Amino acid sequence: MQDQQKAYLYAFATVFFWSTVASAFKLSLRFLDPVQLLFVANLVSVTVLLLVLIVQNKTYLLLAVSRRELARSAVLGILNPFLYYLVLFKAYDLLPAQEAQPLNYTWAIALTLLSVPLLKQRVTRQELLAICISYFGVLIIATRGDPLALRFDSALGVTLALSSTVIWAVYWIYNTKDRRDPVVSLFLNFLLGLPFVTVAVFALSDFAVGGVAGLLGAAYVGIFEMGLAFVFWLNALRLTKSTAQIANLIFFSPFLSLIFIHFLVGEEIRVSTILGLIFIVAGNVLQRLGKNTAPPQAVAD
């Protein structure tokens, strides 16, 4: 099989995983609270990423990590998985999956906004237009098709969903400065983020995560959302002859996600959700026009 064919297979697998995780979040939260879900998923993801490193014969790279790099991983681990997923899972707990998933998809717009103060970049008129288009889509979804009324069923849920995009954008900006192997970096971030997640369980919840269904859902999140999707995406980008072609496949993910949400979670997908998502995706496309860059790890939750 040619490298480009392998790239597409890895990319399609990744898009499939990203399309299913919103349903996995919502189904798992029927049995676990957000902190418990994060703890189990984080524990599983660390195990999966370690196995990936063993299979790739990269465990020796862990021995070369300096104390400074470990400290950096600990800080990044606070951002992701600890804060990012804690906020995201709580948003999913408060909102229908069909609302939380598209709102989280605005991370790319948050990244553009934060690049101004953090990276001293300038925002073009095209990017400003893209921001306005995407956030108008957010308004349509959050108000369930009545943006002029500005009434929200869960203002806290909407705030948390949008806050998760800010946390992810900050994480990605600082993670791009990491020159280590990306799988090694993610493994250490998740490993060193686990103690903070564990403390959160003691402080905010408990370890009584009874029930096979919840554990299986959390394991699915840990294996695919936090683990293999990232590795598969890296492989797709490494093998492809055109990063743009592979990266553009990501725009199928939020629409496929709505199909899974309907059939697996049982939500009736509202017209306002589809319309708002179209605006959000249109803003993302406009923001990326002319850029031959690929999006980071988990962008379609």
RARA-V565574 format. One record per residue. N is the residue number from 0. RES is the residue in one letter. SS is DSSP state (helix for helix, strand for strand, loop for the rest). Layout:
n=N res=RES ss=SS
n=N res=RES ss=SS
//
This chain:
n=0 res=M ss=loop
n=1 res=Q ss=loop
n=2 res=D ss=helix
n=3 res=Q ss=helix
n=4 res=Q ss=helix
n=5 res=K ss=helix
n=6 res=A ss=helix
n=7 res=Y ss=helix
n=8 res=L ss=helix
n=9 res=Y ss=helix
n=10 res=A ss=helix
n=11 res=F ss=helix
n=12 res=A ss=helix
n=13 res=T ss=helix
n=14 res=V ss=helix
n=15 res=F ss=helix
n=16 res=F ss=helix
n=17 res=W ss=helix
n=18 res=S ss=helix
n=19 res=T ss=helix
n=20 res=V ss=helix
n=21 res=A ss=helix
n=22 res=S ss=helix
n=23 res=A ss=helix
n=24 res=F ss=helix
n=25 res=K ss=helix
n=26 res=L ss=helix
n=27 res=S ss=helix
n=28 res=L ss=loop
n=29 res=R ss=loop
n=30 res=F ss=loop
n=31 res=L ss=loop
n=32 res=D ss=loop
n=33 res=P ss=helix
n=34 res=V ss=helix
n=35 res=Q ss=helix
n=36 res=L ss=helix
n=37 res=L ss=helix
n=38 res=F ss=helix
n=39 res=V ss=helix
n=40 res=A ss=helix
n=41 res=N ss=helix
n=42 res=L ss=helix
n=43 res=V ss=helix
n=44 res=S ss=helix
n=45 res=V ss=helix
n=46 res=T ss=helix
n=47 res=V ss=helix
n=48 res=L ss=helix
n=49 res=L ss=helix
n=50 res=L ss=helix
n=51 res=V ss=helix
n=52 res=L ss=helix
n=53 res=I ss=helix
n=54 res=V ss=helix
n=55 res=Q ss=loop
n=56 res=N ss=loop
n=57 res=K ss=loop
n=58 res=T ss=helix
n=59 res=Y ss=helix
n=60 res=L ss=helix
n=61 res=L ss=helix
n=62 res=L ss=helix
n=63 res=A ss=helix
n=64 res=V ss=loop
n=65 res=S ss=loop
n=66 res=R ss=helix
n=67 res=R ss=helix
n=68 res=E ss=helix
n=69 res=L ss=helix
n=70 res=A ss=helix
n=71 res=R ss=helix
n=72 res=S ss=helix
n=73 res=A ss=helix
n=74 res=V ss=helix
n=75 res=L ss=helix
n=76 res=G ss=helix
n=77 res=I ss=helix
n=78 res=L ss=helix
n=79 res=N ss=helix
n=80 res=P ss=helix
n=81 res=F ss=helix
n=82 res=L ss=helix
n=83 res=Y ss=helix
n=84 res=Y ss=helix
n=85 res=L ss=helix
n=86 res=V ss=helix
n=87 res=L ss=helix
n=88 res=F ss=helix
n=89 res=K ss=helix
n=90 res=A ss=helix
n=91 res=Y ss=helix
n=92 res=D ss=helix
n=93 res=L ss=helix
n=94 res=L ss=loop
n=95 res=P ss=loop
n=96 res=A ss=helix
n=97 res=Q ss=helix
n=98 res=E ss=helix
n=99 res=A ss=helix
n=100 res=Q ss=helix
n=101 res=P ss=helix
n=102 res=L ss=helix
n=103 res=N ss=helix
n=104 res=Y ss=loop
n=105 res=T ss=loop
n=106 res=W ss=helix
n=107 res=A ss=helix
n=108 res=I ss=helix
n=109 res=A ss=helix
n=110 res=L ss=helix
n=111 res=T ss=helix
n=112 res=L ss=helix
n=113 res=L ss=helix
n=114 res=S ss=helix
n=115 res=V ss=helix
n=116 res=P ss=helix
n=117 res=L ss=helix
n=118 res=L ss=helix
n=119 res=K ss=loop
n=120 res=Q ss=loop
n=121 res=R ss=loop
n=122 res=V ss=loop
n=123 res=T ss=loop
n=124 res=R ss=helix
n=125 res=Q ss=helix
n=126 res=E ss=helix
n=127 res=L ss=helix
n=128 res=L ss=helix
n=129 res=A ss=helix
n=130 res=I ss=helix
n=131 res=C ss=helix
n=132 res=I ss=helix
n=133 res=S ss=helix
n=134 res=Y ss=helix
n=135 res=F ss=helix
n=136 res=G ss=helix
n=137 res=V ss=helix
n=138 res=L ss=helix
n=139 res=I ss=helix
n=140 res=I ss=helix
n=141 res=A ss=helix
n=142 res=T ss=loop
n=143 res=R ss=loop
n=144 res=G ss=loop
n=145 res=D ss=loop
n=146 res=P ss=loop
n=147 res=L ss=loop
n=148 res=A ss=loop
n=149 res=L ss=loop
n=150 res=R ss=loop
n=151 res=F ss=loop
n=152 res=D ss=loop
n=153 res=S ss=loop
n=154 res=A ss=helix
n=155 res=L ss=helix
n=156 res=G ss=helix
n=157 res=V ss=helix
n=158 res=T ss=helix
n=159 res=L ss=helix
n=160 res=A ss=helix
n=161 res=L ss=helix
n=162 res=S ss=helix
n=163 res=S ss=helix
n=164 res=T ss=helix
n=165 res=V ss=helix
n=166 res=I ss=helix
n=167 res=W ss=helix
n=168 res=A ss=helix
n=169 res=V ss=helix
n=170 res=Y ss=helix
n=171 res=W ss=helix
n=172 res=I ss=helix
n=173 res=Y ss=helix
n=174 res=N ss=helix
n=175 res=T ss=loop
n=176 res=K ss=loop
n=177 res=D ss=loop
n=178 res=R ss=loop
n=179 res=R ss=loop
n=180 res=D ss=loop
n=181 res=P ss=helix
n=182 res=V ss=helix
n=183 res=V ss=helix
n=184 res=S ss=helix
n=185 res=L ss=helix
n=186 res=F ss=helix
n=187 res=L ss=helix
n=188 res=N ss=helix
n=189 res=F ss=helix
n=190 res=L ss=helix
n=191 res=L ss=helix
n=192 res=G ss=helix
n=193 res=L ss=helix
n=194 res=P ss=helix
n=195 res=F ss=helix
n=196 res=V ss=helix
n=197 res=T ss=helix
n=198 res=V ss=helix
n=199 res=A ss=helix
n=200 res=V ss=helix
n=201 res=F ss=helix
n=202 res=A ss=helix
n=203 res=L ss=helix
n=204 res=S ss=loop
n=205 res=D ss=loop
n=206 res=F ss=loop
n=207 res=A ss=loop
n=208 res=V ss=loop
n=209 res=G ss=loop
n=210 res=G ss=loop
n=211 res=V ss=helix
n=212 res=A ss=helix
n=213 res=G ss=helix
n=214 res=L ss=helix
n=215 res=L ss=helix
n=216 res=G ss=helix
n=217 res=A ss=helix
n=218 res=A ss=helix
n=219 res=Y ss=helix
n=220 res=V ss=helix
n=221 res=G ss=helix
n=222 res=I ss=helix
n=223 res=F ss=helix
n=224 res=E ss=helix
n=225 res=M ss=helix
n=226 res=G ss=helix
n=227 res=L ss=helix
n=228 res=A ss=helix
n=229 res=F ss=helix
n=230 res=V ss=helix
n=231 res=F ss=helix
n=232 res=W ss=helix
n=233 res=L ss=helix
n=234 res=N ss=helix
n=235 res=A ss=helix
n=236 res=L ss=helix
n=237 res=R ss=helix
n=238 res=L ss=helix
n=239 res=T ss=loop
n=240 res=K ss=loop
n=241 res=S ss=loop
n=242 res=T ss=helix
n=243 res=A ss=helix
n=244 res=Q ss=helix
n=245 res=I ss=helix
n=246 res=A ss=helix
n=247 res=N ss=helix
n=248 res=L ss=helix
n=249 res=I ss=helix
n=250 res=F ss=helix
n=251 res=F ss=helix
n=252 res=S ss=helix
n=253 res=P ss=helix
n=254 res=F ss=helix
n=255 res=L ss=helix
n=256 res=S ss=helix
n=257 res=L ss=helix
n=258 res=I ss=helix
n=259 res=F ss=helix
n=260 res=I ss=helix
n=261 res=H ss=helix
n=262 res=F ss=helix
n=263 res=L ss=helix
n=264 res=V ss=helix
n=265 res=G ss=loop
n=266 res=E ss=loop
n=267 res=E ss=loop
n=268 res=I ss=loop
n=269 res=R ss=loop
n=270 res=V ss=helix
n=271 res=S ss=helix
n=272 res=T ss=helix
n=273 res=I ss=helix
n=274 res=L ss=helix
n=275 res=G ss=helix
n=276 res=L ss=helix
n=277 res=I ss=helix
n=278 res=F ss=helix
n=279 res=I ss=helix
n=280 res=V ss=helix
n=281 res=A ss=helix
n=282 res=G ss=helix
n=283 res=N ss=helix
n=284 res=V ss=helix
n=285 res=L ss=helix
n=286 res=Q ss=helix
n=287 res=R ss=helix
n=288 res=L ss=loop
n=289 res=G ss=loop
n=290 res=K ss=loop
n=291 res=N ss=loop
n=292 res=T ss=loop
n=293 res=A ss=loop
n=294 res=P ss=loop
n=295 res=P ss=loop
n=296 res=Q ss=loop
n=297 res=A ss=loop
n=298 res=V ss=loop
n=299 res=A ss=loop
n=300 res=D ss=loop
//
